[in-house]
Amino acid sequence: TEFPNYPPILRQAVSLGRLLLDPLIEYAHLCNTDDDILCVSYHPLQNEVNKEELLFALSLEFINRVNEVGVDVNRCLEHSHTSYLLQFVCGLGPRKAVHLLKILKQNDNLLESRTKLVTLCRMGPKVFMNSAGFIKIDTAKVSERTDAYVEVLDGSRVHPETYEWARKMAVDALEIDDAADPTSALEEILQNPDKLKDLDLDAFAEELARQGFGNKSITLYDIRAELNHRYKDLRIPYESPSAERIFTMLTKETSDSIGKLVMGRVMHIVYRKPRDPEERERVPPIRDERTGQWKCQYCYKPDFNNTNEVWQHIDSCPGQPVGVKVRFDSGITGFIPNKYLSDRPDSFVDPSERVRRNQPIYCRILELDPDKFSATCSCRSSDLRGLQPQNSEFDRYFDKLKCQDDDEKDKKLREQRKIVTYFVKRVISHPSFHNVTFKDAERMLQKFEQGEAIIRPSSKSVSHLTVTWKVADGIYQHIDIKEEGKQHQFSLGKTLLIGTEEFEDLDEILARHIQPMAALARDVLSHKYFLDGKLAEDRDAIEGYLFDEKKRNPQRIPYTLTPSQDYPGKFVISYLPRNKAKHEYMTVTSEGFRFRQQLFQSLEAVLAWFKVHYREPPPGMYR
């Protein structure tokens, strides 16, 4: 570890200074065997990403940026904290980078030229071809430390395999004899790169293509750019941080903080004086009828004995209370306007009635002001309960419609859980009576035969019972029974009513009301055109079946019978007279089938009448 004797705050200062000079070097310093680069927070959802995938993506970005900027190996030897860049040079990696520096340290700590990578460092041909163009040498500094020839192109992005092309371009730009010294021409062109503008690089590229080098047009243009400015830093120049950036660095709050629930501490009440001095005299003092004392019409101070004391107080009056100032742990201050203190802002006049100094208070951030290091907040109950802030941003792939559907389902589920069926247990001696809820009754009937019934207490009152009978598998009808002539609240009524129909006892209800309906329902369930396994609500499947039947026999009008789950005790006749399917309800009653406002004693009678009158429009929307 560097600077082990420095206190942590000083090491942080050194790191920040280096970060300002060259952030790439400082971030690369975190790419070590401990993978400290993963400790940096890039996004609030970073922990949801697989660490190996994140590390791979970061490494790929480092490779692109480091090779774009280039690495000065001699600087890595002089300043060890910059050596972490070398591992990202194409063709090297962590182990080859360490080995390269080790060899150079054993040989005067100096890399004089790129050719020494092969002759001195024993770099293989493939590794050299991959890495040479990204290893830069500060030729001016190296010239001061050695008497050997220093290749000026070693300080550029030009690859050693194209050095001859760069020299050729320099000679042609100066329009001198090919026999002239190309090195001198290159040094001259580096001093006056404007002469390169007149070169016909496209013709040069065509000549190289004829010689079998392939299409090197882009390479030639890159060489000319390098001769104009060797290893120009292509990164975005440093800019002073904006107010928003400074705000985020100091408070860790961002635009994503809008809508966040935070806890603050009340500092004081905020008052605002009238802007117009004459306005103070236009509003009269307020008298408290209960105490007889006078109150300031602005700050609502209540302990004045007469109006003269109020007018004397006006000059020093802080003004009208408009809200509450709070402070958060992040260091920013928050302002809660009166209208955001409560869902009923008219229920108080002075905020001091709602809060007190140094009181902890939960708020939701509504707006941030980076320039003032402040936030506008709300502590209304409706805002504190809000699950999703309105101003929050979403990922571009976020499915808002699916989220709304899920929220609706969760809301319905919560409402269903809140519904608790209360009933008073009854002492009724009857084999079909059970002290159970409707859910328990349905669960019990799952194992029973079709038409079976359970009589149970009603959640309405002790003067009601409910009979639940099994219409079909998964379909149960609940019928209300009203009791009259009760001796006391726990006894069974002498008269039992279902609608307007009277019954003497429970056996009569089962025999004269439930069993006839169950028999009619069985007739439907056993009919040859009953669509087994389908419900009346499965309209698409039913219509698909009808269209298939119509194709098989175009002369026939196909129809089906299905039970309704939404309306237990009702069945649906679905038929296809032409190109559009129609669906009509018929109801099972104790007296027969009710269909189109008519009563039929049997299913055959219903269907016979239906086949004759199906063309006639129904009298109304009937169930």
Backbone torsions as a table, in degrees:
resi	resn	phi	psi	omega
1	THR	NA	134.7	178.5
2	GLU	-71.8	149.3	175.0
3	PHE	49.7	57.8	-178.3
4	PRO	-65.6	-22.8	-178.5
5	ASN	-88.7	-5.3	-180.0
6	TYR	-80.5	144.2	172.7
7	PRO	-68.3	157.7	-176.8
8	PRO	-55.7	-38.8	-177.0
9	ILE	-65.8	-32.9	179.0
10	LEU	-74.0	-38.4	176.6
11	ARG	-64.0	-36.6	176.4
12	GLN	-63.5	-39.7	179.4
13	ALA	-64.1	-41.4	177.3
14	VAL	-61.4	-44.0	-179.8
15	SER	-63.3	-41.8	179.0
16	LEU	-65.3	-38.2	177.2
17	GLY	-63.2	-45.1	177.3
18	ARG	-63.8	-38.3	179.7
19	LEU	-62.5	-37.1	179.0
20	LEU	-69.9	-37.4	-179.9
21	LEU	-70.8	-45.7	-179.7
22	ASP	-156.9	96.5	-177.0
23	PRO	-62.9	-29.3	-178.0
24	LEU	-62.1	-40.7	180.0
25	ILE	-64.8	-43.6	-175.4
26	GLU	-70.3	-38.3	178.3
27	TYR	-71.3	-36.1	178.1
28	ALA	-64.0	-26.5	178.1
29	HIS	-61.9	-22.1	179.2
30	LEU	-84.2	-10.3	-179.3
31	CYS	-86.8	78.7	-176.8
32	ASN	-122.5	-171.4	-177.9
33	THR	-66.5	-22.4	178.6
34	ASP	-87.8	-1.4	-179.1
35	ASP	52.8	48.9	179.8
36	ASP	-64.3	-17.1	179.4
37	ILE	-61.9	-23.9	179.3
38	LEU	-76.8	-11.8	179.2
39	CYS	-80.0	-13.6	179.1
40	VAL	-78.2	136.1	180.0
41	SER	-90.2	119.5	179.6
42	TYR	-105.3	-27.4	-174.2
43	HIS	-157.6	147.1	179.9
44	PRO	-59.3	-27.3	-178.5
45	LEU	-99.1	18.8	-176.3
46	GLN	-59.0	-36.2	-177.7
47	ASN	-67.2	-15.2	178.5
48	GLU	-79.8	-12.9	-178.1
49	VAL	-90.5	140.1	176.1
50	ASN	-59.1	131.2	-174.8
51	LYS	-62.8	-37.5	179.5
52	GLU	-65.8	-40.4	178.7
53	GLU	-67.2	-39.7	178.5
54	LEU	-64.9	-43.1	179.5
55	LEU	-63.5	-38.9	178.1
56	PHE	-64.1	-43.7	-179.8
57	ALA	-64.5	-40.7	178.3
58	LEU	-66.0	-41.6	179.2
59	SER	-62.5	-40.6	178.9
60	LEU	-62.8	-40.3	179.2
61	GLU	-68.4	-39.2	176.4
62	PHE	-61.9	-42.0	179.5
63	ILE	-60.2	-45.3	-179.3
64	ASN	-63.8	-45.6	-175.3
65	ARG	-73.4	-41.3	-178.3
66	VAL	-64.3	-43.5	179.9
67	ASN	-72.5	-23.4	174.3
68	GLU	-70.0	-38.1	-178.2
69	VAL	-85.7	-33.9	-176.0
70	GLY	87.8	159.3	-177.8
71	VAL	-126.6	125.1	175.8
72	ASP	-87.4	105.1	-175.4
73	VAL	-64.2	-38.7	-179.6
74	ASN	-64.7	-33.0	175.9
75	ARG	-68.5	-36.1	176.7
76	CYS	-62.2	-33.3	178.4
77	LEU	-72.7	-35.9	-178.8
78	GLU	-77.0	-40.1	-176.4
79	HIS	-122.8	103.8	-171.8
80	SER	-62.8	-27.2	-177.0
81	HIS	-69.8	-15.1	177.9
82	THR	-89.5	-7.7	-174.1
83	SER	-69.5	-16.4	-179.4
84	TYR	-68.3	-15.9	177.6
85	LEU	-69.2	-31.6	-170.8
86	LEU	-62.4	-27.8	-177.8
87	GLN	-66.6	-18.7	-177.7
88	PHE	-96.3	-0.3	176.2
89	VAL	-67.5	135.1	-178.5
90	CYS	-54.8	132.0	177.6
91	GLY	91.9	-12.2	-177.9
92	LEU	-99.4	-95.0	-172.0
93	GLY	103.9	172.7	-174.7
94	PRO	-59.5	-45.9	-174.8
95	ARG	-70.7	-45.7	179.6
96	LYS	-65.1	-34.7	179.2
97	ALA	-64.9	-44.7	178.7
98	VAL	-63.7	-41.2	-179.8
99	HIS	-65.0	-39.4	179.7
100	LEU	-63.1	-45.9	179.8
101	LEU	-65.9	-35.1	179.7
102	LYS	-63.5	-42.9	179.7
103	ILE	-65.6	-43.1	-178.1
104	LEU	-66.8	-34.3	178.1
105	LYS	-65.9	-27.4	178.9
106	GLN	-82.7	-4.9	-177.5
107	ASN	-132.6	69.3	172.6
108	ASP	66.0	11.8	178.1
109	ASN	52.7	41.0	-177.4
110	LEU	-147.7	130.9	171.6
111	LEU	-108.1	106.9	-173.1
112	GLU	-77.0	-33.5	-177.4
113	SER	-155.4	166.5	178.8
114	ARG	-67.9	-27.6	179.5
115	THR	-64.9	-26.2	178.2
116	LYS	-66.0	-19.0	176.1
117	LEU	-60.7	-30.3	179.9
118	VAL	-92.3	-48.6	-173.3
119	THR	-74.3	-36.6	-176.9
120	LEU	-98.6	-46.0	-174.2
121	CYS	-89.1	-2.4	177.7
122	ARG	57.4	39.9	179.3
123	MET	-76.4	134.4	-179.9
124	GLY	-68.3	161.1	-175.5
125	PRO	-61.6	-41.0	-178.9
126	LYS	-68.2	-43.1	179.4
127	VAL	-63.9	-40.7	179.8
128	PHE	-63.8	-45.0	-179.3
129	MET	-62.3	-34.7	-178.7
130	ASN	-77.1	-34.4	-169.4
131	SER	-103.8	-23.6	-169.1
132	ALA	-56.7	-41.5	-176.4
133	GLY	-68.6	-15.8	-176.7
134	PHE	-105.4	-2.8	174.6
135	ILE	-98.4	112.6	-176.7
136	LYS	-104.0	152.0	-178.8
137	ILE	-126.0	128.5	177.0
138	ASP	-76.2	93.4	-172.1
139	THR	-62.6	-31.9	-179.6
140	ALA	-66.4	-45.2	179.7
141	LYS	-68.5	-39.5	-179.1
142	VAL	-65.4	-36.4	179.9
143	SER	-62.6	-30.0	179.0
144	GLU	-74.4	-20.1	-174.8
145	ARG	-103.9	-7.4	-177.8
146	THR	-144.8	153.6	176.8
147	ASP	-94.7	-6.7	-178.7
148	ALA	-71.8	162.4	179.1
149	TYR	-67.8	135.4	179.4
150	VAL	-114.9	121.6	179.8
151	GLU	-76.1	118.5	-176.5
152	VAL	-65.5	-27.6	-179.7
153	LEU	-71.8	-13.4	176.4
154	ASP	-67.1	-14.6	177.6
155	GLY	-97.9	20.0	-179.2
156	SER	-128.5	175.6	176.9
157	ARG	-82.4	-3.1	179.7
158	VAL	-65.1	128.5	-178.5
159	HIS	-77.3	144.7	-179.3
160	PRO	-53.0	-30.7	-178.5
161	GLU	-70.9	-12.5	179.7
162	THR	-115.6	14.8	178.4
163	TYR	-58.0	-40.6	-177.8
164	GLU	-62.7	-35.6	178.7
165	TRP	-67.6	-38.6	178.1
166	ALA	-63.6	-41.9	178.7
167	ARG	-65.6	-40.4	178.4
168	LYS	-61.2	-41.2	178.2
169	MET	-63.4	-38.9	179.4
170	ALA	-65.3	-43.5	179.4
171	VAL	-63.6	-45.3	-178.9
172	ASP	-66.2	-36.7	-179.3
173	ALA	-66.8	-34.4	179.4
174	LEU	-84.0	-9.3	178.7
175	GLU	55.2	48.8	176.8
176	ILE	-111.9	171.2	-176.9
177	ASP	-65.6	141.7	179.1
178	ASP	-61.0	-21.2	-179.6
179	ALA	-79.2	-9.2	-179.5
180	ALA	-67.8	163.4	-178.3
181	ASP	-69.7	112.7	-177.6
182	PRO	-67.8	-27.0	179.8
183	THR	-66.4	-42.6	177.4
184	SER	-64.6	-39.8	178.8
185	ALA	-63.3	-38.1	-179.7
186	LEU	-66.6	-42.5	179.2
187	GLU	-64.3	-36.8	179.1
188	GLU	-68.7	-39.7	-178.3
189	ILE	-70.1	-28.5	176.3
190	LEU	-68.2	-27.6	176.6
191	GLN	-79.0	-30.7	-179.2
192	ASN	-130.4	71.5	-175.0
193	PRO	-69.7	-12.0	-179.0
194	ASP	-62.0	-23.9	-179.3
195	LYS	-68.1	-16.1	179.9
196	LEU	-73.2	-15.7	-176.0
197	LYS	-64.1	-28.3	-175.4
198	ASP	-84.6	-3.5	-178.3
199	LEU	-70.3	139.7	174.7
200	ASP	-93.5	86.9	-176.1
201	LEU	-70.2	-27.7	179.1
202	ASP	-65.1	-39.7	177.3
203	ALA	-66.8	-39.3	177.2
204	PHE	-61.4	-41.9	179.6
205	ALA	-64.5	-39.1	178.0
206	GLU	-64.2	-38.5	178.4
207	GLU	-65.0	-41.1	177.8
208	LEU	-65.6	-36.4	178.2
209	ALA	-64.8	-38.6	178.1
210	ARG	-66.4	-29.1	179.6
211	GLN	-82.3	-1.6	175.7
212	GLY	94.4	14.5	179.6
213	PHE	-87.7	-6.9	-178.1
214	GLY	85.6	-169.8	-179.3
215	ASN	-82.1	105.6	-177.6
216	LYS	-112.9	24.9	-177.4
217	SER	-61.3	-48.5	-178.8
218	ILE	-63.3	-39.2	179.7
219	THR	-61.6	-42.0	-179.2
220	LEU	-65.7	-40.7	177.6
221	TYR	-65.4	-36.0	176.7
222	ASP	-66.3	-38.2	178.5
223	ILE	-63.3	-43.6	179.4
224	ARG	-62.4	-39.6	178.2
225	ALA	-63.0	-38.0	179.4
226	GLU	-69.9	-36.9	178.5
227	LEU	-68.5	-25.8	175.4
228	ASN	-73.1	-37.2	-178.8
229	HIS	-156.1	102.4	-175.7
230	ARG	-68.9	129.3	178.7
231	TYR	46.2	51.5	175.8
232	LYS	-64.1	134.1	179.4
233	ASP	-75.0	114.2	-175.7
234	LEU	-90.2	2.4	-179.0
235	ARG	-73.7	158.2	178.4
236	ILE	-65.6	129.2	-178.7
237	PRO	-60.9	154.5	179.5
238	TYR	-66.4	138.4	175.0
239	GLU	-125.4	143.6	177.4
240	SER	-61.5	141.2	-177.6
241	PRO	-63.6	142.7	177.5
242	SER	-74.7	172.3	178.3
243	ALA	-60.7	-38.7	178.9
244	GLU	-64.2	-40.3	-178.7
245	ARG	-67.1	-43.5	178.2
246	ILE	-62.2	-41.7	178.8
247	PHE	-58.9	-44.5	-179.3
248	THR	-67.7	-40.8	-178.8
249	MET	-63.7	-36.7	-176.0
250	LEU	-85.9	-31.9	-174.1
251	THR	-110.9	-14.8	-175.6
252	LYS	66.5	13.5	178.2
253	GLU	-97.0	138.5	178.8
254	THR	-128.4	-176.2	176.7
255	SER	-62.0	-23.8	177.0
256	ASP	-69.1	-15.0	-179.7
257	SER	-73.6	-16.3	178.4
258	ILE	-64.6	125.0	-176.1
259	GLY	96.3	-5.4	-177.9
260	LYS	-77.9	144.8	177.6
261	LEU	-89.6	123.3	-177.4
262	VAL	-132.6	161.6	176.5
263	MET	-114.2	129.5	178.4
264	GLY	-124.1	-175.4	179.1
265	ARG	-131.0	132.6	-176.4
266	VAL	-66.2	127.5	177.1
267	MET	-92.8	-56.3	-178.9
268	HIS	-169.2	171.6	175.4
269	ILE	-84.1	138.9	178.7
270	VAL	-96.3	127.9	179.5
271	TYR	-113.7	153.8	178.4
272	ARG	-135.9	121.3	179.7
273	LYS	-78.0	152.2	174.8
274	PRO	-61.3	138.3	-178.8
275	ARG	-69.1	-36.3	-179.1
276	ASP	-90.6	116.0	-179.6
277	PRO	-58.5	-33.0	-178.9
278	GLU	-70.3	-20.8	-179.0
279	GLU	-65.2	-26.7	-178.9
280	ARG	-62.0	-33.6	-175.8
281	GLU	-86.7	-12.5	-177.1
282	ARG	-82.5	-26.6	-178.0
283	VAL	-95.5	119.4	-176.1
284	PRO	-76.7	158.6	175.7
285	PRO	-63.1	163.6	-177.6
286	ILE	-112.1	133.7	178.7
287	ARG	-103.3	132.0	176.6
288	ASP	-84.5	109.5	-176.1
289	GLU	-64.4	-26.0	-176.9
290	ARG	-75.3	-43.2	-177.2
291	THR	-100.4	-18.9	-177.8
292	GLY	82.3	-1.7	179.4
293	GLN	-89.9	164.6	-177.9
294	TRP	-101.7	152.4	-175.5
295	LYS	-126.4	141.2	176.3
296	CYS	-65.8	135.0	-176.4
297	GLN	-76.1	-7.1	-179.2
298	TYR	-109.1	-58.7	-177.3
299	CYS	-92.0	-5.9	176.9
300	TYR	64.2	24.7	174.1
301	LYS	-64.8	127.8	-164.2
302	PRO	-102.9	1.8	-166.8
303	ASP	-109.2	45.8	176.6
304	PHE	-101.4	138.0	-176.9
305	ASN	-83.6	-25.8	179.5
306	ASN	-151.4	174.1	-176.2
307	THR	-70.3	-28.2	179.0
308	ASN	-61.9	-40.7	177.4
309	GLU	-63.4	-35.9	178.4
310	VAL	-64.6	-45.8	-178.4
311	TRP	-67.0	-32.8	175.8
312	GLN	-67.5	-31.2	-179.7
313	HIS	-75.5	-23.2	-172.5
314	ILE	-56.3	-41.4	-176.5
315	ASP	-62.1	-33.6	179.9
316	SER	-100.8	7.8	-178.2
317	CYS	-66.0	130.1	179.6
318	PRO	-68.3	-19.5	179.8
319	GLY	113.6	-169.2	-177.1
320	GLN	-82.5	133.2	177.3
321	PRO	-69.5	124.3	-176.1
322	VAL	-115.5	-8.7	-179.0
323	GLY	171.7	-167.2	-175.9
324	VAL	-127.9	135.3	176.0
325	LYS	-97.6	130.9	179.8
326	VAL	-128.1	161.1	176.9
327	ARG	-125.2	139.1	-179.2
328	PHE	-108.0	164.3	-178.5
329	ASP	-64.2	-24.9	-179.5
330	SER	-72.1	-10.7	179.1
331	GLY	103.3	-14.7	-179.8
332	ILE	-84.5	158.1	176.3
333	THR	-103.6	150.9	179.4
334	GLY	-121.9	151.0	177.8
335	PHE	-123.2	125.5	178.6
336	ILE	-110.2	104.0	177.1
337	PRO	-63.2	158.6	-179.1
338	ASN	-54.3	-39.2	-176.4
339	LYS	-67.6	-17.8	178.9
340	TYR	-103.0	6.3	178.3
341	LEU	-79.8	-28.1	-176.4
342	SER	-153.7	155.1	173.9
343	ASP	-69.2	-14.4	176.9
344	ARG	-124.5	77.5	-176.7
345	PRO	-64.4	-17.8	178.8
346	ASP	-81.8	-1.3	-178.2
347	SER	-84.1	-4.9	178.2
348	PHE	-146.1	158.3	178.9
349	VAL	-108.2	-45.3	-177.9
350	ASP	-108.3	127.8	178.4
351	PRO	-57.5	-22.3	179.1
352	SER	-65.2	-15.1	174.7
353	GLU	-73.5	-19.1	-176.6
354	ARG	-104.4	-32.5	-175.6
355	VAL	-135.2	165.3	176.4
356	ARG	-134.6	162.1	-177.4
357	ARG	-60.7	138.9	179.7
358	ASN	67.6	11.9	178.4
359	GLN	-76.6	130.4	172.8
360	PRO	-67.2	141.1	-176.7
361	ILE	-147.8	135.3	176.6
362	TYR	-87.8	136.8	-179.4
363	CYS	-136.6	160.9	170.7
364	ARG	-117.9	127.7	-176.7
365	ILE	-71.7	126.5	179.0
366	LEU	-103.2	-32.2	-175.7
367	GLU	-156.5	143.5	178.3
368	LEU	-114.3	141.5	175.8
369	ASP	-123.1	92.6	-176.1
370	PRO	-61.2	-33.0	-177.9
371	ASP	-64.2	-37.1	-177.8
372	LYS	-100.5	0.7	-177.9
373	PHE	52.4	48.0	-177.9
374	SER	-138.6	169.3	-179.2
375	ALA	-142.9	146.8	170.9
376	THR	-95.1	129.8	-171.7
377	CYS	-129.0	170.6	176.4
378	SER	-137.8	140.7	173.6
379	CYS	-123.3	23.0	174.7
380	ARG	-65.5	144.1	-178.1
381	SER	-60.0	-38.6	-179.2
382	SER	-64.7	-35.5	178.5
383	ASP	-75.6	-36.5	179.7
384	LEU	-67.9	-31.1	179.8
385	ARG	-80.8	-16.3	-175.8
386	GLY	-57.7	128.6	-177.8
387	LEU	-82.1	-30.5	-175.9
388	GLN	-131.0	112.5	178.0
389	PRO	-58.3	139.7	-176.7
390	GLN	-69.0	-30.9	-173.9
391	ASN	-90.6	-0.7	-175.8
392	SER	-70.4	146.6	179.6
393	GLU	-92.1	153.7	-179.1
394	PHE	-116.9	154.7	170.8
395	ASP	-61.3	146.7	-174.7
396	ARG	-66.5	-17.9	177.8
397	TYR	-96.7	4.1	-177.8
398	PHE	-70.0	130.1	-179.3
399	ASP	-90.3	96.9	-176.9
400	LYS	-68.2	-38.2	-179.6
401	LEU	-63.8	-41.5	177.8
402	LYS	-64.3	-37.7	178.2
403	CYS	-64.1	-42.0	178.4
404	GLN	-63.0	-41.3	177.9
405	ASP	-61.7	-44.0	179.4
406	ASP	-63.7	-39.6	178.8
407	ASP	-63.9	-40.2	179.0
408	GLU	-64.6	-41.6	178.6
409	LYS	-63.5	-42.9	178.7
410	ASP	-63.2	-38.9	179.7
411	LYS	-63.8	-45.3	179.3
412	LYS	-63.8	-39.1	179.9
413	LEU	-64.8	-40.6	178.0
414	ARG	-64.5	-39.5	179.2
415	GLU	-65.9	-38.3	178.9
416	GLN	-66.0	-37.0	179.3
417	ARG	-68.3	-28.5	178.9
418	LYS	-72.5	-26.8	-177.4
419	ILE	-75.5	111.9	177.9
420	VAL	-115.4	124.9	-178.3
421	THR	-82.7	113.4	178.4
422	TYR	-100.8	137.9	173.7
423	PHE	-151.5	156.0	177.7
424	VAL	-92.9	125.8	179.5
425	LYS	-63.5	137.3	-177.4
426	ARG	-112.4	149.5	175.9
427	VAL	-104.6	90.0	-178.0
428	ILE	-125.4	123.1	-178.3
429	SER	-90.1	97.0	177.6
430	HIS	-158.0	136.5	-176.3
431	PRO	-61.2	-24.6	-178.1
432	SER	-94.2	-2.4	-177.9
433	PHE	-91.0	136.0	177.7
434	HIS	-142.4	139.6	175.0
435	ASN	-84.4	79.7	-176.9
436	VAL	-136.7	164.0	174.0
437	THR	-83.3	174.0	-179.2
438	PHE	-67.0	-32.6	178.1
439	LYS	-67.1	-42.5	177.9
440	ASP	-64.8	-38.0	178.5
441	ALA	-63.1	-41.9	179.0
442	GLU	-65.6	-38.9	178.2
443	ARG	-64.9	-39.0	178.5
444	MET	-66.1	-39.7	-177.2
445	LEU	-71.8	-15.6	178.0
446	GLN	-58.0	-33.3	-177.7
447	LYS	-90.2	-7.5	-177.6
448	PHE	-88.5	166.2	176.4
449	GLU	-76.3	161.5	176.6
450	GLN	-61.1	137.2	179.5
451	GLY	94.8	-13.9	178.3
452	GLU	-68.7	155.4	-175.8
453	ALA	-138.3	152.9	174.7
454	ILE	-127.3	131.4	175.9
455	ILE	-101.2	133.6	-173.3
456	ARG	-143.7	166.7	176.1
457	PRO	-65.4	153.4	178.4
458	SER	-100.5	146.6	177.2
459	SER	-79.5	-7.7	-179.9
460	LYS	-68.6	-55.7	179.9
461	SER	-171.4	177.3	178.3
462	VAL	-76.0	-3.7	178.1
463	SER	-96.8	13.3	-180.0
464	HIS	-135.1	150.8	169.0
465	LEU	-126.7	167.2	176.7
466	THR	-132.7	135.4	173.0
467	VAL	-110.0	126.2	179.4
468	THR	-112.1	121.9	-179.6
469	TRP	-125.5	152.5	-174.3
470	LYS	-87.6	108.2	178.7
471	VAL	-75.0	-47.3	178.7
472	ALA	-158.5	178.1	179.7
473	ASP	-59.9	121.1	178.4
474	GLY	81.4	1.0	-179.1
475	ILE	-123.0	122.7	-176.4
476	TYR	-133.4	134.3	178.4
477	GLN	-104.9	134.8	179.9
478	HIS	-109.2	120.4	-175.8
479	ILE	-116.1	129.6	-178.5
480	ASP	-81.4	136.3	176.6
481	ILE	-119.1	123.3	177.8
482	LYS	-98.1	134.5	-178.7
483	GLU	-102.6	135.9	174.9
484	GLU	-130.7	156.5	-179.9
485	GLY	71.1	39.6	-179.8
486	LYS	-81.7	136.3	176.3
487	GLN	-72.2	-41.1	173.2
488	HIS	-150.2	174.3	-168.7
489	GLN	-67.7	-21.0	-178.1
490	PHE	-94.6	-10.7	-177.9
491	SER	-84.4	163.1	178.0
492	LEU	-83.1	136.3	-179.1
493	GLY	-64.2	149.6	178.6
494	LYS	-72.5	-28.7	177.8
495	THR	-120.5	131.0	179.7
496	LEU	-114.8	132.6	-176.7
497	LEU	-120.4	131.5	167.2
498	ILE	-117.1	103.3	-170.8
499	GLY	69.6	-119.3	177.1
500	THR	-105.8	-1.3	-177.1
501	GLU	-85.7	131.2	-177.0
502	GLU	-98.6	146.8	177.2
503	PHE	-138.3	149.4	-178.5
504	GLU	-84.7	-36.0	-178.8
505	ASP	-151.6	-179.5	-177.4
506	LEU	-69.5	-35.0	178.6
507	ASP	-60.8	-39.6	-180.0
508	GLU	-66.0	-36.5	177.2
509	ILE	-61.8	-45.8	-179.6
510	LEU	-66.0	-41.1	-174.9
511	ALA	-77.6	-39.5	-170.9
512	ARG	-100.3	-13.5	-177.4
513	HIS	-120.2	-53.0	-174.7
514	ILE	-75.5	-49.8	-175.5
515	GLN	-61.8	-40.1	175.5
516	PRO	-60.9	-40.8	178.6
517	MET	-66.7	-39.8	179.4
518	ALA	-63.4	-38.4	179.0
519	ALA	-66.1	-42.2	178.1
520	LEU	-64.4	-40.1	178.5
521	ALA	-64.1	-37.0	178.2
522	ARG	-64.7	-36.0	177.7
523	ASP	-60.3	-40.3	179.1
524	VAL	-69.0	-45.1	-176.8
525	LEU	-64.2	-26.8	-178.8
526	SER	-98.6	2.8	-178.5
527	HIS	-70.5	150.1	-175.5
528	LYS	-67.2	-24.2	179.5
529	TYR	-100.4	12.2	173.2
530	PHE	-72.9	129.2	-176.7
531	LEU	-89.6	98.8	-174.8
532	ASP	-68.6	138.1	176.5
533	GLY	83.8	-0.9	-179.8
534	LYS	-116.0	149.7	175.4
535	LEU	-108.5	160.2	-179.9
536	ALA	-61.4	-24.1	-179.5
537	GLU	-78.9	-11.0	178.4
538	ASP	-83.9	63.5	-172.7
539	ARG	-61.4	-42.2	-177.3
540	ASP	-61.8	-44.5	-179.6
541	ALA	-66.3	-40.2	180.0
542	ILE	-64.9	-45.6	-179.0
543	GLU	-67.1	-34.8	175.7
544	GLY	-61.7	-41.3	177.5
545	TYR	-63.4	-42.6	-178.8
546	LEU	-64.5	-40.8	179.5
547	PHE	-66.3	-38.1	176.8
548	ASP	-63.3	-42.3	178.1
549	GLU	-64.8	-36.4	179.9
550	LYS	-66.2	-36.5	178.4
551	LYS	-67.1	-37.5	-179.2
552	ARG	-70.3	-34.1	-179.0
553	ASN	-141.8	85.2	-175.7
554	PRO	-61.9	-24.9	-176.8
555	GLN	-77.9	-15.7	-175.6
556	ARG	-99.1	149.1	174.3
557	ILE	-99.0	102.7	-177.4
558	PRO	-73.3	148.0	175.8
559	TYR	-147.7	158.3	-179.9
560	THR	-138.7	163.7	176.0
561	LEU	-122.9	130.5	179.9
562	THR	-140.3	149.0	178.4
563	PRO	-84.9	149.7	177.8
564	SER	-97.0	128.7	176.4
565	GLN	-86.8	-30.6	178.6
566	ASP	-71.2	-30.8	-179.6
567	TYR	-126.7	79.7	-178.2
568	PRO	-56.5	137.9	-177.4
569	GLY	95.5	-2.3	177.5
570	LYS	-116.1	146.5	174.3
571	PHE	-122.7	159.1	-177.2
572	VAL	-120.5	131.1	170.6
573	ILE	-94.5	115.4	177.9
574	SER	-109.2	131.3	-176.7
575	TYR	-146.4	160.0	-176.0
576	LEU	-126.1	88.0	-178.5
577	PRO	-70.7	-38.1	179.3
578	ARG	-135.8	-107.2	-177.0
579	ASN	-106.4	-2.8	-177.8
580	LYS	-127.8	127.0	-179.3
581	ALA	-75.2	147.2	178.1
582	LYS	-124.8	150.8	-176.9
583	HIS	-135.6	127.5	179.8
584	GLU	-132.7	138.7	-179.9
585	TYR	-84.7	145.8	166.5
586	MET	-132.8	142.4	-171.4
587	THR	-109.9	135.9	175.4
588	VAL	-84.7	124.6	175.0
589	THR	-125.6	170.9	179.2
590	SER	-69.7	-16.2	-179.1
591	GLU	-100.2	-8.8	-179.3
592	GLY	142.6	-164.3	178.9
593	PHE	-89.8	132.3	173.4
594	ARG	-102.9	118.8	-176.1
595	PHE	-141.3	127.0	-178.6
596	ARG	50.8	46.4	176.2
597	GLN	64.9	16.9	176.7
598	GLN	-121.7	154.9	-178.0
599	LEU	-109.8	130.2	-178.8
600	PHE	-123.5	138.9	-175.1
601	GLN	-76.0	-23.3	-176.4
602	SER	-144.9	165.3	178.4
603	LEU	-66.7	-38.3	178.9
604	GLU	-60.3	-38.2	179.2
605	ALA	-66.4	-38.8	178.1
606	VAL	-62.2	-49.1	-175.8
607	LEU	-68.3	-36.8	178.3
608	ALA	-63.3	-44.2	178.8
609	TRP	-67.1	-38.5	-178.8
610	PHE	-63.2	-41.5	-177.9
611	LYS	-64.9	-24.7	179.6
612	VAL	-87.8	-35.3	-171.1
613	HIS	-112.7	16.2	-175.4
614	TYR	-64.9	-25.8	-179.3
615	ARG	-71.5	-22.0	-178.2
616	GLU	-74.6	138.4	179.9
617	PRO	-67.6	144.7	177.4
618	PRO	-61.0	151.2	-179.8
619	PRO	-67.4	-14.2	179.2
620	GLY	173.3	178.0	175.6
621	MET	-70.6	106.5	-170.1
622	TYR	-117.1	142.9	174.6
623	ARG	-127.8	NA	NA
